[in-house]
Amino acid sequence: MNISGYEKGSSIELVKAAARGGLMRWSITHQGASLETRAWSDGKAPKVTTKALAADAISREYDKAVRTKMRDGYVFRRDREGARGDVMFAAFASGGGGGVVLDLSLDGRFLVTGGHSGAPNAVWLDVIDTVTAQRRTVFERKNASQVFLLSAQFDHTGEGVITSVDDETLRVDVATGQLRQLAKLGAARASFNTHVLRPQLDRARRRVVVFDEQVIVRVLDETGHTVLEVPMAHPTTECRAAGISPSGRLLALYRASRGVIYNHVDARHDATNVVDVWDIDAGRLRETVAIGPQLTGLGFDPRDELLVTSWHHERGPV
């Protein structure tokens, strides 16, 4: 475990929210040929333990002790502003983490991460308060068959998480766990590959791009109202990537022939490989850009003037 950037010399302090309020604290310090640990709660004297170790075992035991505590729910939290590049907060991602399932609320206070177990046949979302160090599971799903947790992002309020689970896009209320379905693929799952398509939010996180039944791409506002819908059903092409501009005014959709992507025999005659740029508020196609290579990612520059893409096998961005 690389703790560079958040240790203080040879020491690190972790905290955990106590069940009855306040914080439990734990620290470890490397002193010569020994490790000293301290455990205490706010207002109480620390319990101090010192362990002598061989020189070549110090680093390994230090690492093991920190990992064990973080798996138990302890987090690193910097109380004051650090130098550029310093770690401000660190926590264990339960269940092996969710890979891309990681986001920070706009005000920087809350962190969401995901976990999974089994085939996977169980997934969940944890929200961690970076101020109080409190961790709560706000969403869980178990299936007899596989279930995939694909993404999670806070909305503009920080009170909801927009997540993609299997063929559904949901809004999870952080306080209550209440779910609101924003989109469900159903039969359209054969046309939208959920492993390459994810919900996309604008910079203010007030508009979200979702993939819905009847093979339609929708842009929803903060109330869940549809402000643009683009039908994508086609016998030989499919939508492979999407991006919404930072301002929320433009939508980019990558359309490619199955002959280009998979070399399917029935689609080899179709050489379509383009990005459509839509004006969301006007509800019209603004431009179609022909693309040479296959794309795996699609977005815009901060001023809504340029397309930013990632080529096939992550050769990008360009």
N, C-alpha and C positions, 0 to 999 in steps of 0.2 A: 504493500500500500504506500503510495507516494503522498506524504503529508506536507511536502514542500509548499510554502506559502501560507500555512496557517498554524505551524508550531511556533512557539516562542523559545528560540534557542533549542534546548534539548527537552522542552516540556510542552505538553498540550493539555488543555482543560476542556471537558465535555459536559453538557448539561442535559437533563431530561425533565419533562413536566411531571410533577408529582400528582398523584391521584387526588389529593386534598388541596391542591393549589401550591404555588411556589415551585421551586426547582430543586432537584437533586443534582449534585455536582460530583465530578470525578476527574482527577488529574493524574498524570504520570510524568515522572521526571527521570532523566538519565543522569546519574551522579557517579562518575568514575566507573567502578566495576559493579554497580548495583542499580536497580530500578526502584524508585519510591512511588507508591500510589497513595492517593488521598481520596476518601469518599466522605461526603457530608451533605447535609441539607441546609438550606438558608437558616441562619440563626443558631446552628449547632456546631460543636467542635468536630473537626475531621478525624476519621479513623485512618491512621497512617500505617502502611505496611512497607517494609524494605526487604528486597530480595537480592542476594549476591549472585552474580552470574559470571560465567566465563566471558572473556572479551568478545569472542566470536558468536556468542549467543544473545548479546544485548539487543542488537537491532531486530533479530527475529522475535524475541519475546516482547519487545516494545510494540512491534507491528501486530502481533497476535492479541495483545491486551487491548489495543485501540479498536481493532476489528470486532472483538468480542463485545465490547461496550456499545459500539455503534449498532451491532445486530440486536442489542437489547433495547434499542430506542434512544440511546444517547446521541446528541448531535454536537457539532462544533458550531459556535455562534460568536462572531466578532462583535463586541459591544461598541467599539468605536470604528470610525472610518480608517481603513488601512491604506497602505501604499498601493499604487497601481499594480495590478496583477495578484494582489493578495486574495486568498479565499475568504469570503465573508460568511459563508454558511456551508456546512457539509452534513449529509445524513445518509444512512444506509437505505438503499432501494430494496424493499422486501421482495422475496420471491424471485430473486435474480434480476429484478428491474424489468422495465418494459421497453428497453431500447429507445425508440423514438418517443415513447410515452413519457415526456418530461416537459414541464412548462412552469413559468413563473407568472404570477398575476401582475397586472400593469403597475400596481403600486409597489411591487417587489416584496410584499409581505408573505404571500402564500406560495407554496410549491406543490405541484401535483406530480406524482409518479405512479407507475403501475407495476403490478406483479402478476405472476402466473405460476401454476403448478400442474403437475401431471402431463398429459399428452400434448398441449395443455387442455384440461377440461375444467379449470377454475381460473378466473381472472379477477382482479380487483384494482381499485384506485385509492391511493392514500393521499390526503392533503396534509401538509405540514406547515404549521405557523412558525415563521422564522423568528418571531419576537418571543413567543411563549414556549417554543420548542414542542408544542402539543402536536401529536400525530393522530389523525382519525381516518378510518376507512369509510369512504363515502359511497362506494359502489362495489357490488360483488355480483358475479354471475358464474353459475356452475352448470355444466352440460354433461350428459352421459357421453356424448361425442366431443370432438374438439371445439373449442371456442377461442376466438382470436381478438385480443385487445390491440387495436391498430393505431390509435392516436388519442390525445387528450390535450385540450387547450382551454384556458380560462376565457370567459367572455369579458366584456368591457367593465362589468360591475365587480368582478372578482368573486361574486357570489354563486356563479354557475360554471360548470366545466362542460365543454362540448367534446364528446367522445365518440369514437367510431368502434363499434363492437360487432364483429361478423358483418351482417348486411344492414345494420341499423346505425343511424346517427342520432345520438341522444344528448339532451341537456340534463346534467345532474345538478340539482340544487345542493350546494355544499352544506348548508345548515340542516336540511331535512332528509336528504337523500332522494327526494322526489324526482321522478323521471318524466321528461317530456320528449316524445319522439319527434324529431325534425325531418327524418327521411328514412325510408325502408326500401331496399332494392326488390325483394321478392323475386319474381321471375326475371327482372332486369339484371340479376346477378350474373347471368350468362354473358351479358354485354359490358358490364362494368367490373373490371378486375379490382377487387378491394385491396389487394396487396400492392397495387401501384397507385391507387387513387385515395386521397385523404381529404377530409373537410379542410377548407382553406378560409382564413379570416383576414380581413383588412387590418391596417395598422391600428385603428381605433377599436378593433374587435366588435364592431357593431353589425357588420355584414359577414355572412358565412356562405361559402359555396358547398353545396351538398349534391349527392348523386341519388336519384330517386327512382321509384317504380315507373314503368312505361318508358324507361331509358331516357330520362330527362335530367339535365343539369339545372339546378335551381340556385339562385342567389336569394337568400333570406335576410330580412332586416332584423333588428334586435328584438322585435315582437314575434318573429317567426313568420311574418307576412312575406310572400313571394314578390320580389321586385323585378326578377327576370327569370324566364325559363327558356332553355334551349334544348329542343328535341335532338337526340343523338342516335336514334335507331337507324341502322343502315345495314344492308346485307353483307357488305365486305369491309367496312371500316369501323373503328371503335375509338372512343376517347381514352387516351393513355396518360394524360396529365392535365392539370388545371392550375391556374393561379389568378388571384385577385390583386389588383394594384393597391399600393399603400393607401391611396385616397378612397378606395372602395368604388371608384367610378368605372374601372375597366376590368373585363374578364378575358383571360386568355385560355383557350382550349386547344390541346394538341390532338389532332385527328390523324390516324394512320391506318393504312390498309392492313388487313391480316396477312396479305401477301408479303408486305414489307416486314412486318413484325415476326410472323411465324412461318412464312413461306407456305401458307395454306394453298393447296392446288386450286380451289374454287375462287381464290382472290388474287392469283398471280397477275391477272390482267390489270388489276387496279394498283396504280403507283402513288396513290394519295399519301402525302406526308407533309402536313401543313399545320400551322397555328392560326386559329381564328381569333381575332381580337374584337370583343363586343363592347359597345357603349352601354353600360348597364342602365343608366337613367333614361336614355333615349330609346332603349330596347331595340337597337339595330346593330347589324354587323358592320364594324368600322373598317376592318382590313383582314385579308388573308395572306399569310406569309408562307412561301414555300420553304421547306427545310430539307437539308441534305441528309445528315445523319439521323438516327433514331434518338429520341429524347427520353430522359427519365425524370426530369424536373423542369418546372416552368414558373417564372415569376416576373416581376418588374423592378426597375431601379427605383430609388426613393422619390423621384420626381414624375413617375408615370410616363417617362419618355422612351425607355428602352426595355426590350424583352431580355430577361436573363434566363438562360437555359442550362441544363446539365445534360451532356450527351450520354449516349448509351454506355453502360459500364462506368458511370460517374466520371466521365472525362469532361470536366467543366469546373465552375460555371464559365459560360462564354456569352 
